[in-house]
Amino acid sequence: MDGELYEPYSSTTIKRVQRALKNRDLYPGPISGVLDAPTMKAIYTFQQAVYTLQLCGVPTPRTRWILEQGSHTDPAS
């Protein structure tokens, strides 16, 4: 999945990513729908923690899929 061509990220997609990162305490910023530097830093941190993801700081399809799966290490809701 990583490395494929895909459409630019919509505001809705970035908001979903920001919420998922915020739920993991990786993103302290607002849910703005903008792929800004703090969002990219949080994505990169997540990608580093997973080990199997491309380290790029953007929400590739594979990064989004794994981010949205949840984990036993996620905080309890």
C-alpha positions in Angstrom: 0.0 0.0 0.0 2.7 2.5 0.9 4.3 4.1 -2.1 1.1 4.0 -4.2 -0.2 7.2 -5.7 -3.3 8.5 -4.0 -5.4 11.7 -3.9 -4.4 14.6 -1.8 -5.7 14.3 1.8 -9.1 15.8 2.5 -9.8 17.8 5.6 -12.1 15.0 6.8 -9.3 12.4 6.5 -6.8 14.6 8.3 -9.4 15.2 11.1 -9.8 11.5 11.5 -6.0 11.0 11.7 -5.7 13.9 14.2 -8.4 12.4 16.4 -6.8 9.0 16.4 -3.4 10.5 17.2 -4.9 12.6 20.0 -6.6 9.4 21.4 -3.1 7.9 21.6 -1.7 11.0 23.3 0.6 11.7 20.3 -1.0 14.9 19.1 -1.7 17.8 21.4 -3.0 20.2 18.8 -6.5 21.1 17.6 -8.6 18.9 15.3 -8.2 21.3 12.4 -8.2 19.1 9.3 -4.8 20.7 8.2 -1.8 18.6 7.6 0.6 20.9 9.4 4.0 20.4 11.1 2.6 19.2 14.5 0.3 16.7 12.8 3.2 15.4 10.6 5.4 15.1 13.6 2.8 13.1 15.5 2.3 10.8 12.4 6.0 10.3 12.2 6.2 9.4 15.9 3.4 6.8 15.3 5.2 5.4 12.3 8.4 5.0 14.3 6.5 3.2 17.1 4.9 0.7 14.7 8.3 -0.3 13.0 6.7 -1.7 9.8 5.5 1.7 8.4 7.2 3.9 6.0 8.7 6.8 7.9 7.4 9.9 6.1 5.2 11.9 8.4 2.2 11.7 6.1 -0.9 9.6 6.6 -0.3 7.0 3.9 -3.2 4.5 3.4 -1.3 1.8 5.4 -0.6 4.3 8.3 -4.2 5.3 8.4 -5.4 1.7 8.4 -3.1 0.7 11.3 -3.8 3.9 13.2 -7.6 3.2 13.0 -7.3 -0.4 14.1 -6.6 0.5 17.7 -4.3 -1.5 20.0 -4.3 -3.1 23.4 -1.9 -0.3 24.4 -4.4 2.4 23.6 -5.8 4.3 26.6 -9.2 2.9 27.8 -12.2 4.9 26.5 
